[in-house]
Amino acid sequence: MSEHYSSQQPMHPEQSIPAGTRKVGDVFRDVPLTRTHLQCCLVLFFVFAIEAWEMMIIVYTAPLIAAEFSLDALAVGNLIGAMFIGMLLGAVAWGKLAERIGRKRAIAWSLATYGVISLASAFAPDYSTLYALRLLSGVAAVGMMVVTFAHFQELLPVRHRGALTVYLASGWPIGMLLALGATVWLLPYGWRAIIVLSSLGGLWAIAVARWVPESPYWLASAGRQRDAKAAISVLSGGRVQIPDDCELEVDRTTSGRQRELFSGALFKVSMLQITVNFTFSWGYWGLQTWLPTLLQQRGLSLPQSYGFIALSALCMIPGYMAASYLTGRFGRKKVIVSFISASVLAGYGFANAQSLEMLYLSNFALAFFSLGAWGVWGAWIGELYPTSLRTVGYGWAIFAQRVANVLAPSLIGALIAYGSSFNVTTTIINAFLLVTVILAAFMPETEGEVLR
């Protein structure tokens, strides 16, 4: 239809969409923010927190595992990287699977299978078995990261999409804090008890199945018109009703095949976002995986290092809040470039800190700006693609992140094992953030645009 519904149009108690053909993205200009959206935000927020918990728990328990199995720094780095190898192997497959079976089912299956495999890893009798099970848990768990953001974006009104997606990303520091708290709380009982508790996150699949609707975009793309209209009605609190003779449609210029990401107009944006995901993840994860060890090099005990990490995680939360507010005012690109640039400066200060106070201050600034940027980046990726390629594009983004996650812990571990100084190690890590800033400047802006 040619008639345009402004996002500023006053809402009536019930709004009926005229008959004809209507793009789902245009409908979401009229959908108000409702309690259902906030419920979805809460449920999916904890999905991302569980993902963060699972990714970080092996980092925090690594000293305990190393002590039991007599592992050196290289073996620990490889164990930390095992889950990321699994995520690397599963990322692209989960993106394609979500296009076939739906966003909601993909997230629920990812949660459930990760819980079972993670639980089994708590009873691993030796290093080899633990490594294999952590790898398999990565294959299962990566589905949460690939699908959750795309799904949430496809449930939100256009004008609230950026800000709320960044808030969803703030589940990361919450997951870190929960993982850290569980580690400290269960420390006397050993790493196996900590992993058992971590595995219970798989039960959250029940909450996803019960309280999160399926994406109307995906339902329309799958030809399930009645279900798509019902989902929009639920999300709008009954205020947007679409009659039976109005057909919902999404962008059908692509069919969801992997190779379409790397052809035509999508080639440049796909290569850019994949490279940014690699450099940004290396710069962030290269530091985080070895932060307890690097801090011990500076004279902090292991408990002091955990306290340092907890304070850093708390500093991430206002970073997300600031980024959420600013992305709606200035767009994705300006926030990303400015926040990562500030992260580069903070990382330089961290690498060259001459006092404990400067070490704390620079790392807290690094946490504030880098995680705020991650929140906006998570929103930006899905907006680059049409519905049929959205989770496929996310799959490749997570694939690139996991390549960095696999390489960074092992190579940083090698630097540490061969006596690299704190300053040299952190400077190498920080260089990747600088490259990220340069690449992000070439990405297309998507703030305020409808999803295709």
C-alpha positions in Angstrom: 0.0 0.0 0.0 1.1 3.5 -0.6 -0.3 5.1 2.5 2.3 5.7 5.2 1.7 5.5 8.9 4.0 7.8 10.8 5.7 6.6 14.0 4.4 9.9 15.6 0.8 9.1 14.8 -1.4 9.2 18.0 -2.6 5.8 19.0 -6.3 5.0 19.3 -7.6 2.3 21.6 -7.5 -0.1 18.6 -6.0 0.5 15.2 -7.0 -1.6 12.2 -4.7 -1.9 9.3 -6.5 -1.5 5.9 -6.8 -4.4 3.5 -4.2 -5.0 0.8 -0.5 -5.8 1.3 1.5 -4.4 4.1 5.2 -4.8 5.0 5.7 -6.1 8.5 8.4 -3.4 9.1 5.9 -0.7 8.4 3.4 -2.2 10.7 6.0 -2.0 13.5 6.1 1.8 13.1 2.6 1.8 14.6 3.0 -0.9 17.3 3.2 0.7 20.7 5.6 -0.4 23.4 3.7 -2.7 25.7 4.1 -4.9 28.8 4.6 -7.9 26.5 7.7 -6.2 25.0 9.1 -5.7 28.5 8.3 -9.3 29.4 10.2 -10.5 26.3 13.0 -8.2 27.1 13.3 -9.7 30.6 13.2 -13.3 29.4 15.7 -12.7 26.6 17.9 -10.6 28.8 18.4 -13.6 31.0 19.1 -15.8 27.9 22.0 -13.5 27.1 23.1 -13.4 30.8 23.1 -17.2 30.8 25.2 -17.1 27.6 27.7 -14.7 29.3 27.7 -16.9 32.4 28.6 -20.0 30.4 31.3 -18.2 28.4 33.0 -16.8 31.5 32.6 -19.6 34.0 35.4 -21.6 32.5 37.6 -18.5 32.7 36.9 -18.0 36.4 37.2 -21.7 37.3 40.4 -22.2 35.2 42.8 -21.9 38.1 40.9 -24.6 40.0 40.8 -26.9 36.9 44.5 -26.3 36.2 45.3 -27.3 39.8 43.4 -30.5 39.6 44.7 -31.6 36.2 48.2 -30.0 36.5 47.8 -27.8 33.5 50.2 -25.2 32.3 49.2 -21.8 30.8 49.0 -23.2 27.2 46.7 -26.0 28.2 44.5 -23.6 30.2 44.3 -21.3 27.1 43.3 -24.2 25.0 40.6 -25.3 27.4 39.2 -21.8 27.5 39.3 -21.8 23.7 37.4 -25.2 23.5 34.0 -23.7 24.0 34.8 -21.1 21.4 35.8 -23.7 18.9 32.5 -25.3 19.5 30.7 -22.0 19.0 32.7 -21.4 15.8 31.6 -24.8 14.5 27.9 -24.2 15.4 27.4 -20.5 14.7 26.6 -20.6 11.0 24.5 -23.7 11.4 22.3 -22.1 14.1 21.7 -19.1 11.9 20.4 -21.3 9.1 18.4 -23.5 11.5 16.7 -20.4 13.0 15.5 -19.5 9.5 14.0 -22.9 9.1 12.4 -23.7 12.5 11.8 -20.2 13.8 13.6 -17.9 16.3 11.8 -19.1 19.4 12.4 -22.8 18.9 16.0 -22.3 18.0 16.7 -20.4 21.3 14.8 -22.9 23.4 16.7 -25.9 21.8 20.0 -24.1 22.2 19.4 -23.6 25.9 18.2 -27.1 26.6 21.0 -28.9 24.8 23.7 -26.7 26.3 22.4 -27.4 29.8 22.6 -31.2 29.3 26.1 -31.1 27.8 27.4 -28.6 30.3 26.1 -30.8 33.1 28.0 -33.8 31.7 31.2 -31.8 31.6 31.1 -31.3 35.4 31.8 -35.0 35.8 34.7 -35.2 33.3 37.3 -37.6 34.7 40.3 -36.0 32.8 41.4 -33.1 30.7 40.6 -34.6 27.3 37.0 -35.5 28.2 36.5 -32.0 29.7 37.9 -30.4 26.6 35.6 -32.4 24.3 32.5 -31.7 26.4 33.3 -28.0 26.6 33.6 -27.9 22.9 30.2 -29.6 22.4 28.6 -27.3 24.9 29.9 -24.4 22.7 28.2 -25.9 19.6 24.9 -26.0 21.6 25.2 -22.7 23.4 26.1 -20.5 20.4 22.5 -20.7 19.2 21.5 -18.3 22.0 23.9 -15.7 20.8 23.2 -16.1 17.1 19.4 -15.9 17.5 18.5 -13.9 20.6 19.3 -10.4 19.3 17.6 -10.9 15.9 14.6 -12.3 17.6 14.2 -9.5 20.0 14.7 -6.9 17.3 11.9 -8.5 15.3 9.5 -8.0 18.3 10.1 -4.3 18.9 8.5 -1.1 17.6 10.9 0.8 15.2 11.4 3.8 17.4 12.4 1.7 20.5 14.4 -1.0 18.7 17.9 0.4 19.1 17.6 1.5 22.8 16.0 -1.7 24.0 18.4 -4.0 22.1 21.3 -2.2 23.8 19.6 -2.8 27.2 19.3 -6.5 26.3 23.0 -6.6 25.7 23.5 -5.5 29.4 22.7 -9.1 30.3 26.5 -9.7 29.6 27.8 -8.0 32.8 25.0 -9.5 34.8 26.0 -13.0 33.5 29.6 -12.2 34.4 28.7 -11.1 37.9 26.5 -14.2 38.4 29.3 -16.5 37.2 31.8 -14.7 39.4 29.5 -14.9 42.4 28.9 -18.6 41.8 32.6 -19.2 41.6 33.3 -17.3 44.9 30.3 -18.9 46.6 31.1 -22.5 45.6 34.9 -22.2 45.6 35.2 -24.5 48.7 33.3 -27.2 46.8 35.5 -27.2 43.7 35.0 -26.4 40.0 32.7 -29.3 39.4 30.0 -27.9 41.7 30.3 -24.5 40.0 29.7 -26.1 36.6 26.7 -28.1 37.8 25.1 -24.8 39.0 26.0 -23.2 35.7 24.3 -26.0 33.7 20.9 -25.3 35.4 20.6 -22.3 33.1 19.4 -24.7 30.4 16.0 -24.8 32.3 15.4 -21.2 31.1 14.2 -22.8 27.8 10.9 -23.2 29.6 10.6 -19.5 30.1 11.4 -18.8 26.5 8.8 -21.3 25.3 6.1 -19.9 27.6 6.6 -16.1 27.6 8.2 -15.1 24.3 6.1 -15.0 21.1 7.5 -16.0 17.7 8.8 -13.3 15.4 6.0 -11.9 13.1 8.7 -11.3 10.5 9.7 -14.9 10.4 6.1 -16.1 10.5 5.2 -13.9 7.6 8.3 -15.1 5.7 7.2 -18.7 6.4 3.7 -18.0 5.0 2.0 -18.3 8.4 -0.1 -15.2 8.0 -2.6 -15.9 10.7 0.1 -16.6 13.3 2.0 -13.4 12.3 -1.1 -11.3 12.7 -1.9 -12.9 16.1 1.7 -12.2 17.2 1.4 -8.5 16.3 -1.9 -8.3 18.2 -0.3 -9.8 21.3 2.8 -7.5 21.0 0.6 -4.4 20.6 -1.7 -5.3 23.4 -4.6 -5.7 21.0 -4.2 -2.2 19.6 -3.0 -3.1 16.1 -5.4 -5.5 14.4 -4.7 -6.8 10.9 -7.7 -8.1 8.9 -7.7 -11.4 7.2 -7.6 -9.8 3.7 -4.4 -7.8 4.5 -1.4 -9.8 3.6 1.8 -9.2 5.6 5.1 -9.4 3.6 8.8 -9.1 4.2 11.7 -8.5 1.8 11.9 -11.4 -0.6 14.9 -10.3 -2.7 16.9 -13.0 -1.0 16.0 -16.6 -0.3 18.2 -17.1 2.8 21.1 -18.9 1.2 24.5 -18.4 2.7 26.2 -17.3 -0.5 23.7 -14.4 -0.8 25.6 -12.7 2.1 28.6 -12.4 -0.2 27.0 -11.2 -3.5 25.6 -8.0 -4.8 24.9 -5.1 -2.5 25.4 -7.3 0.6 29.0 -8.2 -0.2 30.6 -5.1 1.2 28.5 -4.8 4.3 29.0 -8.6 5.1 32.8 -8.4 4.7 32.9 -5.2 6.9 30.8 -6.6 9.7 32.6 -9.9 9.7 36.0 -8.2 10.0 34.7 -5.8 12.6 33.4 -8.8 14.7 36.8 -10.4 14.4 38.9 -7.4 15.4 36.5 -6.1 18.1 36.2 -9.6 19.7 40.0 -10.1 19.7 40.5 -6.7 21.3 37.9 -7.4 24.0 38.3 -11.1 24.6 42.0 -11.2 24.4 42.1 -9.1 27.5 39.1 -10.6 29.4 40.3 -14.2 29.2 43.6 -13.5 30.8 42.6 -10.6 33.0 43.0 -12.6 36.3 46.5 -13.7 35.2 47.6 -10.3 34.0 46.4 -8.7 37.2 48.3 -11.2 39.3 51.4 -10.1 37.3 50.8 -6.7 38.7 50.7 -8.0 42.3 47.0 -8.7 42.9 46.0 -12.0 44.5 43.4 -14.2 42.9 40.6 -13.0 45.2 41.6 -9.4 44.6 41.6 -10.1 40.8 38.0 -11.4 41.1 37.0 -8.3 43.0 38.6 -6.2 40.2 36.6 -8.0 37.6 33.4 -7.6 39.5 33.9 -3.8 39.8 34.7 -3.8 36.0 31.4 -5.6 35.3 29.5 -3.0 37.4 31.1 -0.2 35.3 29.7 -1.9 32.1 26.1 -1.3 33.1 26.2 2.6 32.9 28.1 2.1 29.7 25.2 0.2 28.2 22.7 2.8 29.5 24.7 5.7 28.0 25.0 3.9 24.7 21.3 3.1 24.7 20.4 6.7 25.1 22.9 8.1 22.6 22.2 5.6 19.8 18.6 6.9 19.5 19.9 10.5 19.3 23.0 10.2 17.1 22.7 6.8 15.4 24.8 3.6 15.5 27.9 4.8 13.7 28.7 7.9 15.8 28.2 6.0 19.0 30.3 3.0 18.0 33.2 5.0 16.6 33.3 7.4 19.6 33.0 4.6 22.2 35.6 2.3 20.7 37.9 5.3 20.2 37.5 6.0 23.9 38.2 2.3 24.6 41.5 2.6 22.7 42.6 5.5 24.9 41.5 3.6 28.0 43.3 0.5 26.9 46.5 2.5 26.3 46.2 3.9 29.8 45.6 0.4 31.2 48.7 -1.0 29.4 50.9 1.8 30.7 49.4 2.3 34.2 52.1 3.1 36.8 49.9 2.8 39.8 47.2 0.5 41.1 44.8 3.5 41.1 45.5 4.2 37.4 45.1 0.5 36.6 41.6 0.6 38.2 40.5 3.8 36.6 41.7 3.0 33.1 40.1 -0.5 33.2 36.8 0.8 34.4 36.8 3.3 31.5 37.6 0.5 29.2 34.7 -1.5 30.5 32.3 1.4 30.3 33.1 2.3 26.6 33.9 -1.1 25.1 30.7 -2.8 26.5 28.6 0.2 25.6 29.9 -0.2 22.0 29.2 -3.9 22.1 25.6 -3.2 23.0 25.1 -0.9 20.0 27.0 -3.3 17.7 24.6 -6.1 18.7 21.7 -4.0 17.5 23.5 -2.9 14.3 24.3 -6.3 12.9 20.7 -7.5 12.5 19.6 -4.3 10.9 21.9 -4.8 8.0 20.0 -7.8 6.6 16.6 -8.7 5.3 14.5 -11.2 7.3 15.6 -14.3 5.4 19.3 -13.5 6.1 19.1 -11.9 9.5 20.1 -14.8 11.7 22.3 -16.1 8.9 24.2 -12.8 9.0 24.3 -13.0 12.8 25.7 -16.5 12.5 28.6 -15.3 10.4 29.1 -12.4 12.9 29.4 -14.8 15.8 31.6 -17.1 13.7 34.1 -14.3 13.2 33.9 -13.5 16.9 34.6 -17.1 17.8 37.6 -17.3 15.5 39.1 -14.4 17.5 38.0 -16.0 20.7 39.8 -19.3 19.8 43.0 -17.6 18.6 43.3 -14.8 21.2 43.4 -17.0 24.5 45.9 -19.4 23.0 48.2 -16.7 21.5 48.0 -14.5 24.6 48.6 -17.6 26.7 51.7 -18.2 24.6 52.9 -14.6 25.1 52.5 -15.0 28.8 54.1 -18.4 28.9 57.2 -17.1 27.1 57.6 -14.1 29.4 55.9 -11.3 27.6 55.5 -8.2 29.8 52.1 -6.9 30.9 52.6 -3.7 28.8 53.5 -5.5 25.6 50.7 -8.0 25.9 48.0 -5.4 26.6 49.3 -3.1 23.8 49.0 -5.9 21.2 45.5 -6.6 22.4 44.6 -2.9 22.2 45.8 -2.6 18.6 42.8 -4.6 17.5 40.4 -2.1 18.9 42.1 0.7 16.9 41.5 -1.3 13.6 37.9 -1.8 14.7 37.3 2.0 14.8 38.6 2.5 11.3 36.4 -0.3 9.8 33.3 0.7 11.7 33.4 4.2 10.0 32.6 2.5 6.7 29.4 0.8 7.9 26.0 2.1 6.7 23.8 3.9 9.3 20.5 2.1 10.2 19.0 4.1 13.1 15.3 4.6 12.6 15.0 2.4 9.5 12.4 -0.4 9.4 13.6 -4.0 9.3 13.2 -5.6 5.9 
